[in-house]
Amino acid sequence: MGQRQTHECYVNVTNRRANGFVEFDFSFGDADLYIEMILPERAFEEFCAHNNAARVSPEQAARWEAEREKWREGGL
């Protein structure tokens, strides 16, 4: 316990709610595999720091979403 993981972690913020909650996708090791999460702002910041998660830029998020859309539509 206490050891840091060595895989890349990514956080893609998808929405910031007026009530202070942050909606985001979290991926560990593979940006194509992610879970949708929601946390209060402070807990989100702590989560990101604890996991040493890289924040995804809006441009990178758009590129990833375009790639995912290809798979959804079957148009590789």
mmCIF file of the N, C-alpha and C atoms, coordinates in Angstrom:
data_MODEL
# 
_entry.id   MODEL 
# 
loop_
_atom_site.group_PDB 
_atom_site.id 
_atom_site.type_symbol 
_atom_site.label_atom_id 
_atom_site.label_alt_id 
_atom_site.label_comp_id 
_atom_site.label_asym_id 
_atom_site.label_entity_id 
_atom_site.label_seq_id 
_atom_site.pdbx_PDB_ins_code 
_atom_site.Cartn_x 
_atom_site.Cartn_y 
_atom_site.Cartn_z 
_atom_site.occupancy 
_atom_site.B_iso_or_equiv 
_atom_site.pdbx_formal_charge 
_atom_site.auth_seq_id 
_atom_site.auth_comp_id 
_atom_site.auth_asym_id 
_atom_site.auth_atom_id 
_atom_site.pdbx_PDB_model_num 
ATOM 1   N N  . MET A 1 1  ? 0.843   -1.176 0.000   1.00 0.00 ? 1  MET A N  1 
ATOM 2   C CA . MET A 1 1  ? 0.000   0.000  0.000   1.00 0.00 ? 1  MET A CA 1 
ATOM 3   C C  . MET A 1 1  ? 0.883   1.232  0.000   1.00 0.00 ? 1  MET A C  1 
ATOM 4   N N  . GLY A 1 2  ? 0.408   2.307  -0.602  1.00 0.00 ? 2  GLY A N  1 
ATOM 5   C CA . GLY A 1 2  ? 1.192   3.529  -0.640  1.00 0.00 ? 2  GLY A CA 1 
ATOM 6   C C  . GLY A 1 2  ? 2.044   3.669  -1.881  1.00 0.00 ? 2  GLY A C  1 
ATOM 7   N N  . GLN A 1 3  ? 2.183   2.600  -2.661  1.00 0.00 ? 3  GLN A N  1 
ATOM 8   C CA . GLN A 1 3  ? 2.970   2.688  -3.880  1.00 0.00 ? 3  GLN A CA 1 
ATOM 9   C C  . GLN A 1 3  ? 2.137   3.313  -4.986  1.00 0.00 ? 3  GLN A C  1 
ATOM 10  N N  . ARG A 1 4  ? 2.798   4.106  -5.799  1.00 0.00 ? 4  ARG A N  1 
ATOM 11  C CA . ARG A 1 4  ? 2.121   4.725  -6.947  1.00 0.00 ? 4  ARG A CA 1 
ATOM 12  C C  . ARG A 1 4  ? 2.084   3.741  -8.105  1.00 0.00 ? 4  ARG A C  1 
ATOM 13  N N  . GLN A 1 5  ? 1.008   3.792  -8.845  1.00 0.00 ? 5  GLN A N  1 
ATOM 14  C CA . GLN A 1 5  ? 0.900   2.957  -10.033 1.00 0.00 ? 5  GLN A CA 1 
ATOM 15  C C  . GLN A 1 5  ? 1.811   3.523  -11.118 1.00 0.00 ? 5  GLN A C  1 
ATOM 16  N N  . THR A 1 6  ? 2.148   2.684  -12.093 1.00 0.00 ? 6  THR A N  1 
ATOM 17  C CA . THR A 1 6  ? 3.065   3.110  -13.146 1.00 0.00 ? 6  THR A CA 1 
ATOM 18  C C  . THR A 1 6  ? 2.370   3.287  -14.498 1.00 0.00 ? 6  THR A C  1 
ATOM 19  N N  . HIS A 1 7  ? 1.086   2.994  -14.577 1.00 0.00 ? 7  HIS A N  1 
ATOM 20  C CA . HIS A 1 7  ? 0.350   3.167  -15.827 1.00 0.00 ? 7  HIS A CA 1 
ATOM 21  C C  . HIS A 1 7  ? -0.108  4.608  -15.971 1.00 0.00 ? 7  HIS A C  1 
ATOM 22  N N  . GLU A 1 8  ? -0.310  5.019  -17.205 1.00 0.00 ? 8  GLU A N  1 
ATOM 23  C CA . GLU A 1 8  ? -0.845  6.353  -17.473 1.00 0.00 ? 8  GLU A CA 1 
ATOM 24  C C  . GLU A 1 8  ? -2.320  6.400  -17.093 1.00 0.00 ? 8  GLU A C  1 
ATOM 25  N N  . CYS A 1 9  ? -2.705  7.469  -16.430 1.00 0.00 ? 9  CYS A N  1 
ATOM 26  C CA . CYS A 1 9  ? -4.113  7.711  -16.107 1.00 0.00 ? 9  CYS A CA 1 
ATOM 27  C C  . CYS A 1 9  ? -4.531  9.012  -16.768 1.00 0.00 ? 9  CYS A C  1 
ATOM 28  N N  . TYR A 1 10 ? -5.743  9.024  -17.278 1.00 0.00 ? 10 TYR A N  1 
ATOM 29  C CA . TYR A 1 10 ? -6.263  10.208 -17.957 1.00 0.00 ? 10 TYR A CA 1 
ATOM 30  C C  . TYR A 1 10 ? -7.608  10.599 -17.368 1.00 0.00 ? 10 TYR A C  1 
ATOM 31  N N  . VAL A 1 11 ? -7.850  11.899 -17.319 1.00 0.00 ? 11 VAL A N  1 
ATOM 32  C CA . VAL A 1 11 ? -9.128  12.441 -16.881 1.00 0.00 ? 11 VAL A CA 1 
ATOM 33  C C  . VAL A 1 11 ? -9.635  13.367 -17.975 1.00 0.00 ? 11 VAL A C  1 
ATOM 34  N N  . ASN A 1 12 ? -10.852 13.104 -18.417 1.00 0.00 ? 12 ASN A N  1 
ATOM 35  C CA . ASN A 1 12 ? -11.498 13.941 -19.421 1.00 0.00 ? 12 ASN A CA 1 
ATOM 36  C C  . ASN A 1 12 ? -12.764 14.522 -18.790 1.00 0.00 ? 12 ASN A C  1 
ATOM 37  N N  . VAL A 1 13 ? -12.739 15.800 -18.438 1.00 0.00 ? 13 VAL A N  1 
ATOM 38  C CA . VAL A 1 13 ? -13.903 16.446 -17.831 1.00 0.00 ? 13 VAL A CA 1 
ATOM 39  C C  . VAL A 1 13 ? -14.969 16.621 -18.906 1.00 0.00 ? 13 VAL A C  1 
ATOM 40  N N  . THR A 1 14 ? -16.149 16.088 -18.632 1.00 0.00 ? 14 THR A N  1 
ATOM 41  C CA . THR A 1 14 ? -17.245 16.168 -19.596 1.00 0.00 ? 14 THR A CA 1 
ATOM 42  C C  . THR A 1 14 ? -18.298 17.199 -19.211 1.00 0.00 ? 14 THR A C  1 
ATOM 43  N N  . ASN A 1 15 ? -18.346 17.557 -17.919 1.00 0.00 ? 15 ASN A N  1 
ATOM 44  C CA . ASN A 1 15 ? -19.322 18.556 -17.478 1.00 0.00 ? 15 ASN A CA 1 
ATOM 45  C C  . ASN A 1 15 ? -18.965 19.037 -16.073 1.00 0.00 ? 15 ASN A C  1 
ATOM 46  N N  . ARG A 1 16 ? -19.190 20.310 -15.845 1.00 0.00 ? 16 ARG A N  1 
ATOM 47  C CA . ARG A 1 16 ? -19.079 20.885 -14.500 1.00 0.00 ? 16 ARG A CA 1 
ATOM 48  C C  . ARG A 1 16 ? -20.458 21.412 -14.146 1.00 0.00 ? 16 ARG A C  1 
ATOM 49  N N  . ARG A 1 17 ? -21.058 20.814 -13.137 1.00 0.00 ? 17 ARG A N  1 
ATOM 50  C CA . ARG A 1 17 ? -22.413 21.186 -12.740 1.00 0.00 ? 17 ARG A CA 1 
ATOM 51  C C  . ARG A 1 17 ? -22.409 22.441 -11.872 1.00 0.00 ? 17 ARG A C  1 
ATOM 52  N N  . ALA A 1 18 ? -23.515 23.149 -11.902 1.00 0.00 ? 18 ALA A N  1 
ATOM 53  C CA . ALA A 1 18 ? -23.670 24.365 -11.098 1.00 0.00 ? 18 ALA A CA 1 
ATOM 54  C C  . ALA A 1 18 ? -23.610 24.061 -9.600  1.00 0.00 ? 18 ALA A C  1 
ATOM 55  N N  . ASN A 1 19 ? -23.946 22.830 -9.209  1.00 0.00 ? 19 ASN A N  1 
ATOM 56  C CA . ASN A 1 19 ? -23.929 22.466 -7.795  1.00 0.00 ? 19 ASN A CA 1 
ATOM 57  C C  . ASN A 1 19 ? -22.552 22.029 -7.301  1.00 0.00 ? 19 ASN A C  1 
ATOM 58  N N  . GLY A 1 20 ? -21.511 22.202 -8.141  1.00 0.00 ? 20 GLY A N  1 
ATOM 59  C CA . GLY A 1 20 ? -20.144 21.916 -7.721  1.00 0.00 ? 20 GLY A CA 1 
ATOM 60  C C  . GLY A 1 20 ? -19.634 20.525 -8.033  1.00 0.00 ? 20 GLY A C  1 
ATOM 61  N N  . PHE A 1 21 ? -20.416 19.721 -8.707  1.00 0.00 ? 21 PHE A N  1 
ATOM 62  C CA . PHE A 1 21 ? -19.964 18.384 -9.069  1.00 0.00 ? 21 PHE A CA 1 
ATOM 63  C C  . PHE A 1 21 ? -19.291 18.405 -10.440 1.00 0.00 ? 21 PHE A C  1 
ATOM 64  N N  . VAL A 1 22 ? -18.301 17.519 -10.587 1.00 0.00 ? 22 VAL A N  1 
ATOM 65  C CA . VAL A 1 22 ? -17.563 17.389 -11.841 1.00 0.00 ? 22 VAL A CA 1 
ATOM 66  C C  . VAL A 1 22 ? -17.857 16.009 -12.421 1.00 0.00 ? 22 VAL A C  1 
ATOM 67  N N  . GLU A 1 23 ? -18.327 15.981 -13.654 1.00 0.00 ? 23 GLU A N  1 
ATOM 68  C CA . GLU A 1 23 ? -18.534 14.730 -14.383 1.00 0.00 ? 23 GLU A CA 1 
ATOM 69  C C  . GLU A 1 23 ? -17.303 14.519 -15.262 1.00 0.00 ? 23 GLU A C  1 
ATOM 70  N N  . PHE A 1 24 ? -16.785 13.298 -15.253 1.00 0.00 ? 24 PHE A N  1 
ATOM 71  C CA . PHE A 1 24 ? -15.569 13.047 -16.021 1.00 0.00 ? 24 PHE A CA 1 
ATOM 72  C C  . PHE A 1 24 ? -15.433 11.578 -16.377 1.00 0.00 ? 24 PHE A C  1 
ATOM 73  N N  . ASP A 1 25 ? -14.607 11.333 -17.394 1.00 0.00 ? 25 ASP A N  1 
ATOM 74  C CA . ASP A 1 25 ? -14.221 9.983  -17.781 1.00 0.00 ? 25 ASP A CA 1 
ATOM 75  C C  . ASP A 1 25 ? -12.836 9.740  -17.208 1.00 0.00 ? 25 ASP A C  1 
ATOM 76  N N  . PHE A 1 26 ? -12.638 8.565  -16.627 1.00 0.00 ? 26 PHE A N  1 
ATOM 77  C CA . PHE A 1 26 ? -11.334 8.198  -16.076 1.00 0.00 ? 26 PHE A CA 1 
ATOM 78  C C  . PHE A 1 26 ? -10.848 6.953  -16.786 1.00 0.00 ? 26 PHE A C  1 
ATOM 79  N N  . SER A 1 27 ? -9.643  7.019  -17.326 1.00 0.00 ? 27 SER A N  1 
ATOM 80  C CA . SER A 1 27 ? -9.060  5.853  -17.983 1.00 0.00 ? 27 SER A CA 1 
ATOM 81  C C  . SER A 1 27 ? -7.709  5.551  -17.361 1.00 0.00 ? 27 SER A C  1 
ATOM 82  N N  . PHE A 1 28 ? -7.412  4.267  -17.318 1.00 0.00 ? 28 PHE A N  1 
ATOM 83  C CA . PHE A 1 28 ? -6.208  3.767  -16.668 1.00 0.00 ? 28 PHE A CA 1 
ATOM 84  C C  . PHE A 1 28 ? -5.469  2.887  -17.657 1.00 0.00 ? 28 PHE A C  1 
ATOM 85  N N  . GLY A 1 29 ? -4.388  3.414  -18.211 1.00 0.00 ? 29 GLY A N  1 
ATOM 86  C CA . GLY A 1 29 ? -3.566  2.619  -19.106 1.00 0.00 ? 29 GLY A CA 1 
ATOM 87  C C  . GLY A 1 29 ? -3.988  2.629  -20.566 1.00 0.00 ? 29 GLY A C  1 
ATOM 88  N N  . ASP A 1 30 ? -5.270  2.755  -20.827 1.00 0.00 ? 30 ASP A N  1 
ATOM 89  C CA . ASP A 1 30 ? -5.774  2.728  -22.195 1.00 0.00 ? 30 ASP A CA 1 
ATOM 90  C C  . ASP A 1 30 ? -6.916  3.733  -22.302 1.00 0.00 ? 30 ASP A C  1 
ATOM 91  N N  . ALA A 1 31 ? -6.715  4.782  -23.060 1.00 0.00 ? 31 ALA A N  1 
ATOM 92  C CA . ALA A 1 31 ? -7.717  5.849  -23.156 1.00 0.00 ? 31 ALA A CA 1 
ATOM 93  C C  . ALA A 1 31 ? -9.022  5.376  -23.784 1.00 0.00 ? 31 ALA A C  1 
ATOM 94  N N  . ASP A 1 32 ? -8.998  4.228  -24.468 1.00 0.00 ? 32 ASP A N  1 
ATOM 95  C CA . ASP A 1 32 ? -10.221 3.705  -25.075 1.00 0.00 ? 32 ASP A CA 1 
ATOM 96  C C  . ASP A 1 32 ? -11.112 2.978  -24.069 1.00 0.00 ? 32 ASP A C  1 
ATOM 97  N N  . LEU A 1 33 ? -10.556 2.639  -22.925 1.00 0.00 ? 33 LEU A N  1 
ATOM 98  C CA . LEU A 1 33 ? -11.321 1.981  -21.866 1.00 0.00 ? 33 LEU A CA 1 
ATOM 99  C C  . LEU A 1 33 ? -11.433 2.955  -20.708 1.00 0.00 ? 33 LEU A C  1 
ATOM 100 N N  . TYR A 1 34 ? -12.642 3.368  -20.406 1.00 0.00 ? 34 TYR A N  1 
ATOM 101 C CA . TYR A 1 34 ? -12.812 4.382  -19.367 1.00 0.00 ? 34 TYR A CA 1 
ATOM 102 C C  . TYR A 1 34 ? -14.109 4.156  -18.611 1.00 0.00 ? 34 TYR A C  1 
ATOM 103 N N  . ILE A 1 35 ? -14.182 4.771  -17.447 1.00 0.00 ? 35 ILE A N  1 
ATOM 104 C CA . ILE A 1 35 ? -15.413 4.751  -16.674 1.00 0.00 ? 35 ILE A CA 1 
ATOM 105 C C  . ILE A 1 35 ? -15.874 6.186  -16.487 1.00 0.00 ? 35 ILE A C  1 
ATOM 106 N N  . GLU A 1 36 ? -17.174 6.354  -16.455 1.00 0.00 ? 36 GLU A N  1 
ATOM 107 C CA . GLU A 1 36 ? -17.744 7.674  -16.214 1.00 0.00 ? 36 GLU A CA 1 
ATOM 108 C C  . GLU A 1 36 ? -17.892 7.851  -14.710 1.00 0.00 ? 36 GLU A C  1 
ATOM 109 N N  . MET A 1 37 ? -17.453 8.988  -14.209 1.00 0.00 ? 37 MET A N  1 
ATOM 110 C CA . MET A 1 37 ? -17.504 9.251  -12.775 1.00 0.00 ? 37 MET A CA 1 
ATOM 111 C C  . MET A 1 37 ? -18.054 10.640 -12.514 1.00 0.00 ? 37 MET A C  1 
ATOM 112 N N  . ILE A 1 38 ? -18.470 10.863 -11.269 1.00 0.00 ? 38 ILE A N  1 
ATOM 113 C CA . ILE A 1 38 ? -18.899 12.184 -10.834 1.00 0.00 ? 38 ILE A CA 1 
ATOM 114 C C  . ILE A 1 38 ? -18.470 12.346 -9.376  1.00 0.00 ? 38 ILE A C  1 
ATOM 115 N N  . LEU A 1 39 ? -17.833 13.475 -9.093  1.00 0.00 ? 39 LEU A N  1 
ATOM 116 C CA . LEU A 1 39 ? -17.350 13.776 -7.747  1.00 0.00 ? 39 LEU A CA 1 
ATOM 117 C C  . LEU A 1 39 ? -17.517 15.260 -7.463  1.00 0.00 ? 39 LEU A C  1 
ATOM 118 N N  . PRO A 1 40 ? -17.605 15.618 -6.182  1.00 0.00 ? 40 PRO A N  1 
ATOM 119 C CA . PRO A 1 40 ? -17.542 17.044 -5.847  1.00 0.00 ? 40 PRO A CA 1 
ATOM 120 C C  . PRO A 1 40 ? -16.174 17.594 -6.270  1.00 0.00 ? 40 PRO A C  1 
ATOM 121 N N  . GLU A 1 41 ? -16.089 18.878 -6.553  1.00 0.00 ? 41 GLU A N  1 
ATOM 122 C CA . GLU A 1 41 ? -14.862 19.508 -7.062  1.00 0.00 ? 41 GLU A CA 1 
ATOM 123 C C  . GLU A 1 41 ? -13.624 19.139 -6.239  1.00 0.00 ? 41 GLU A C  1 
ATOM 124 N N  . ARG A 1 42 ? -13.695 19.296 -4.935  1.00 0.00 ? 42 ARG A N  1 
ATOM 125 C CA . ARG A 1 42 ? -12.523 19.018 -4.091  1.00 0.00 ? 42 ARG A CA 1 
ATOM 126 C C  . ARG A 1 42 ? -12.108 17.550 -4.179  1.00 0.00 ? 42 ARG A C  1 
ATOM 127 N N  . ALA A 1 43 ? -13.075 16.652 -4.119  1.00 0.00 ? 43 ALA A N  1 
ATOM 128 C CA . ALA A 1 43 ? -12.774 15.226 -4.226  1.00 0.00 ? 43 ALA A CA 1 
ATOM 129 C C  . ALA A 1 43 ? -12.203 14.892 -5.602  1.00 0.00 ? 43 ALA A C  1 
ATOM 130 N N  . PHE A 1 44 ? -12.694 15.558 -6.634  1.00 0.00 ? 44 PHE A N  1 
ATOM 131 C CA . PHE A 1 44 ? -12.169 15.369 -7.987  1.00 0.00 ? 44 PHE A CA 1 
ATOM 132 C C  . PHE A 1 44 ? -10.692 15.752 -8.044  1.00 0.00 ? 44 PHE A C  1 
ATOM 133 N N  . GLU A 1 45 ? -10.353 16.904 -7.482  1.00 0.00 ? 45 GLU A N  1 
ATOM 134 C CA . GLU A 1 45 ? -8.955  17.354 -7.476  1.00 0.00 ? 45 GLU A CA 1 
ATOM 135 C C  . GLU A 1 45 ? -8.074  16.373 -6.710  1.00 0.00 ? 45 GLU A C  1 
ATOM 136 N N  . GLU A 1 46 ? -8.549  15.888 -5.573  1.00 0.00 ? 46 GLU A N  1 
ATOM 137 C CA . GLU A 1 46 ? -7.789  14.908 -4.786  1.00 0.00 ? 46 GLU A CA 1 
ATOM 138 C C  . GLU A 1 46 ? -7.632  13.597 -5.554  1.00 0.00 ? 46 GLU A C  1 
ATOM 139 N N  . PHE A 1 47 ? -8.686  13.173 -6.216  1.00 0.00 ? 47 PHE A N  1 
ATOM 140 C CA . PHE A 1 47 ? -8.658  11.951 -7.018  1.00 0.00 ? 47 PHE A CA 1 
ATOM 141 C C  . PHE A 1 47 ? -7.600  12.057 -8.114  1.00 0.00 ? 47 PHE A C  1 
ATOM 142 N N  . CYS A 1 48 ? -7.598  13.190 -8.812  1.00 0.00 ? 48 CYS A N  1 
ATOM 143 C CA . CYS A 1 48 ? -6.625  13.403 -9.892  1.00 0.00 ? 48 CYS A CA 1 
ATOM 144 C C  . CYS A 1 48 ? -5.198  13.400 -9.356  1.00 0.00 ? 48 CYS A C  1 
ATOM 145 N N  . ALA A 1 49 ? -4.982  14.067 -8.234  1.00 0.00 ? 49 ALA A N  1 
ATOM 146 C CA . ALA A 1 49 ? -3.641  14.126 -7.646  1.00 0.00 ? 49 ALA A CA 1 
ATOM 147 C C  . ALA A 1 49 ? -3.194  12.739 -7.187  1.00 0.00 ? 49 ALA A C  1 
ATOM 148 N N  . HIS A 1 50 ? -4.067  12.023 -6.521  1.00 0.00 ? 50 HIS A N  1 
ATOM 149 C CA . HIS A 1 50 ? -3.731  10.692 -6.010  1.00 0.00 ? 50 HIS A CA 1 
ATOM 150 C C  . HIS A 1 50 ? -3.367  9.730  -7.144  1.00 0.00 ? 50 HIS A C  1 
ATOM 151 N N  . ASN A 1 51 ? -4.061  9.834  -8.256  1.00 0.00 ? 51 ASN A N  1 
ATOM 152 C CA . ASN A 1 51 ? -3.830  8.943  -9.400  1.00 0.00 ? 51 ASN A CA 1 
ATOM 153 C C  . ASN A 1 51 ? -2.848  9.505  -10.412 1.00 0.00 ? 51 ASN A C  1 
ATOM 154 N N  . ASN A 1 52 ? -2.312  10.702 -10.132 1.00 0.00 ? 52 ASN A N  1 
ATOM 155 C CA . ASN A 1 52 ? -1.375  11.348 -11.053 1.00 0.00 ? 52 ASN A CA 1 
ATOM 156 C C  . ASN A 1 52 ? -1.958  11.366 -12.470 1.00 0.00 ? 52 ASN A C  1 
ATOM 157 N N  . ALA A 1 53 ? -3.227  11.726 -12.546 1.00 0.00 ? 53 ALA A N  1 
ATOM 158 C CA . ALA A 1 53 ? -3.958  11.676 -13.813 1.00 0.00 ? 53 ALA A CA 1 
ATOM 159 C C  . ALA A 1 53 ? -3.661  12.892 -14.680 1.00 0.00 ? 53 ALA A C  1 
ATOM 160 N N  . ALA A 1 54 ? -3.387  12.635 -15.937 1.00 0.00 ? 54 ALA A N  1 
ATOM 161 C CA . ALA A 1 54 ? -3.172  13.709 -16.909 1.00 0.00 ? 54 ALA A CA 1 
ATOM 162 C C  . ALA A 1 54 ? -4.528  14.235 -17.358 1.00 0.00 ? 54 ALA A C  1 
ATOM 163 N N  . ARG A 1 55 ? -4.659  15.545 -17.420 1.00 0.00 ? 55 ARG A N  1 
ATOM 164 C CA . ARG A 1 55 ? -5.902  16.159 -17.889 1.00 0.00 ? 55 ARG A CA 1 
ATOM 165 C C  . ARG A 1 55 ? -5.891  16.172 -19.417 1.00 0.00 ? 55 ARG A C  1 
ATOM 166 N N  . VAL A 1 56 ? -6.956  15.724 -19.993 1.00 0.00 ? 56 VAL A N  1 
ATOM 167 C CA . VAL A 1 56 ? -7.090  15.683 -21.448 1.00 0.00 ? 56 VAL A CA 1 
ATOM 168 C C  . VAL A 1 56 ? -7.546  17.059 -21.929 1.00 0.00 ? 56 VAL A C  1 
ATOM 169 N N  . SER A 1 57 ? -6.863  17.585 -22.929 1.00 0.00 ? 57 SER A N  1 
ATOM 170 C CA . SER A 1 57 ? -7.251  18.880 -23.492 1.00 0.00 ? 57 SER A CA 1 
ATOM 171 C C  . SER A 1 57 ? -8.544  18.714 -24.286 1.00 0.00 ? 57 SER A C  1 
ATOM 172 N N  . PRO A 1 58 ? -9.294  19.792 -24.472 1.00 0.00 ? 58 PRO A N  1 
ATOM 173 C CA . PRO A 1 58 ? -10.514 19.699 -25.293 1.00 0.00 ? 58 PRO A CA 1 
ATOM 174 C C  . PRO A 1 58 ? -10.226 19.194 -26.709 1.00 0.00 ? 58 PRO A C  1 
ATOM 175 N N  . GLU A 1 59 ? -9.084  19.574 -27.266 1.00 0.00 ? 59 GLU A N  1 
ATOM 176 C CA . GLU A 1 59 ? -8.715  19.126 -28.615 1.00 0.00 ? 59 GLU A CA 1 
ATOM 177 C C  . GLU A 1 59 ? -8.471  17.617 -28.643 1.00 0.00 ? 59 GLU A C  1 
ATOM 178 N N  . GLN A 1 60 ? -7.745  17.121 -27.632 1.00 0.00 ? 60 GLN A N  1 
ATOM 179 C CA . GLN A 1 60 ? -7.479  15.681 -27.561 1.00 0.00 ? 60 GLN A CA 1 
ATOM 180 C C  . GLN A 1 60 ? -8.779  14.914 -27.339 1.00 0.00 ? 60 GLN A C  1 
ATOM 181 N N  . ALA A 1 61 ? -9.637  15.438 -26.477 1.00 0.00 ? 61 ALA A N  1 
ATOM 182 C CA . ALA A 1 61 ? -10.925 14.785 -26.217 1.00 0.00 ? 61 ALA A CA 1 
ATOM 183 C C  . ALA A 1 61 ? -11.753 14.699 -27.498 1.00 0.00 ? 61 ALA A C  1 
ATOM 184 N N  . ALA A 1 62 ? -11.737 15.747 -28.300 1.00 0.00 ? 62 ALA A N  1 
ATOM 185 C CA . ALA A 1 62 ? -12.482 15.752 -29.563 1.00 0.00 ? 62 ALA A CA 1 
ATOM 186 C C  . ALA A 1 62 ? -11.926 14.703 -30.523 1.00 0.00 ? 62 ALA A C  1 
ATOM 187 N N  . ARG A 1 63 ? -10.601 14.560 -30.580 1.00 0.00 ? 63 ARG A N  1 
ATOM 188 C CA . ARG A 1 63 ? -9.994  13.540 -31.450 1.00 0.00 ? 63 ARG A CA 1 
ATOM 189 C C  . ARG A 1 63 ? -10.383 12.138 -30.987 1.00 0.00 ? 63 ARG A C  1 
ATOM 190 N N  . TRP A 1 64 ? -10.313 11.912 -29.672 1.00 0.00 ? 64 TRP A N  1 
ATOM 191 C CA . TRP A 1 64 ? -10.688 10.600 -29.143 1.00 0.00 ? 64 TRP A CA 1 
ATOM 192 C C  . TRP A 1 64 ? -12.153 10.297 -29.443 1.00 0.00 ? 64 TRP A C  1 
ATOM 193 N N  . GLU A 1 65 ? -13.020 11.284 -29.248 1.00 0.00 ? 65 GLU A N  1 
ATOM 194 C CA . GLU A 1 65 ? -14.450 11.079 -29.491 1.00 0.00 ? 65 GLU A CA 1 
ATOM 195 C C  . GLU A 1 65 ? -14.711 10.779 -30.967 1.00 0.00 ? 65 GLU A C  1 
ATOM 196 N N  . ALA A 1 66 ? -13.986 11.432 -31.867 1.00 0.00 ? 66 ALA A N  1 
ATOM 197 C CA . ALA A 1 66 ? -14.135 11.158 -33.298 1.00 0.00 ? 66 ALA A CA 1 
ATOM 198 C C  . ALA A 1 66 ? -13.743 9.711  -33.609 1.00 0.00 ? 66 ALA A C  1 
ATOM 199 N N  . GLU A 1 67 ? -12.684 9.226  -32.980 1.00 0.00 ? 67 GLU A N  1 
ATOM 200 C CA . GLU A 1 67 ? -12.265 7.835  -33.176 1.00 0.00 ? 67 GLU A CA 1 
ATOM 201 C C  . GLU A 1 67 ? -13.303 6.870  -32.622 1.00 0.00 ? 67 GLU A C  1 
ATOM 202 N N  . ARG A 1 68 ? -13.834 7.175  -31.449 1.00 0.00 ? 68 ARG A N  1 
ATOM 203 C CA . ARG A 1 68 ? -14.862 6.318  -30.849 1.00 0.00 ? 68 ARG A CA 1 
ATOM 204 C C  . ARG A 1 68 ? -16.110 6.283  -31.719 1.00 0.00 ? 68 ARG A C  1 
ATOM 205 N N  . GLU A 1 69 ? -16.447 7.419  -32.302 1.00 0.00 ? 69 GLU A N  1 
ATOM 206 C CA . GLU A 1 69 ? -17.629 7.503  -33.165 1.00 0.00 ? 69 GLU A CA 1 
ATOM 207 C C  . GLU A 1 69 ? -17.479 6.585  -34.380 1.00 0.00 ? 69 GLU A C  1 
ATOM 208 N N  . LYS A 1 70 ? -16.271 6.493  -34.913 1.00 0.00 ? 70 LYS A N  1 
ATOM 209 C CA . LYS A 1 70 ? -16.024 5.583  -36.037 1.00 0.00 ? 70 LYS A CA 1 
ATOM 210 C C  . LYS A 1 70 ? -16.373 4.149  -35.647 1.00 0.00 ? 70 LYS A C  1 
ATOM 211 N N  . TRP A 1 71 ? -15.960 3.758  -34.453 1.00 0.00 ? 71 TRP A N  1 
ATOM 212 C CA . TRP A 1 71 ? -16.237 2.401  -33.994 1.00 0.00 ? 71 TRP A CA 1 
ATOM 213 C C  . TRP A 1 71 ? -17.726 2.193  -33.767 1.00 0.00 ? 71 TRP A C  1 
ATOM 214 N N  . ARG A 1 72 ? -18.391 3.196  -33.220 1.00 0.00 ? 72 ARG A N  1 
ATOM 215 C CA . ARG A 1 72 ? -19.834 3.071  -32.971 1.00 0.00 ? 72 ARG A CA 1 
ATOM 216 C C  . ARG A 1 72 ? -20.607 2.897  -34.275 1.00 0.00 ? 72 ARG A C  1 
ATOM 217 N N  . GLU A 1 73 ? -20.173 3.610  -35.295 1.00 0.00 ? 73 GLU A N  1 
ATOM 218 C CA . GLU A 1 73 ? -20.870 3.597  -36.583 1.00 0.00 ? 73 GLU A CA 1 
ATOM 219 C C  . GLU A 1 73 ? -20.360 2.504  -37.513 1.00 0.00 ? 73 GLU A C  1 
ATOM 220 N N  . GLY A 1 74 ? -19.282 1.839  -37.127 1.00 0.00 ? 74 GLY A N  1 
ATOM 221 C CA . GLY A 1 74 ? -18.741 0.770  -37.947 1.00 0.00 ? 74 GLY A CA 1 
ATOM 222 C C  . GLY A 1 74 ? -17.950 1.258  -39.145 1.00 0.00 ? 74 GLY A C  1 
ATOM 223 N N  . GLY A 1 75 ? -17.574 2.529  -39.148 1.00 0.00 ? 75 GLY A N  1 
ATOM 224 C CA . GLY A 1 75 ? -16.851 3.089  -40.283 1.00 0.00 ? 75 GLY A CA 1 
ATOM 225 C C  . GLY A 1 75 ? -15.378 3.272  -40.009 1.00 0.00 ? 75 GLY A C  1 
ATOM 226 N N  . LEU A 1 76 ? -14.668 2.175  -39.961 1.00 0.00 ? 76 LEU A N  1 
ATOM 227 C CA . LEU A 1 76 ? -13.232 2.251  -39.721 1.00 0.00 ? 76 LEU A CA 1 
ATOM 228 C C  . LEU A 1 76 ? -12.595 2.837  -40.935 1.00 0.00 ? 76 LEU A C  1 
# 
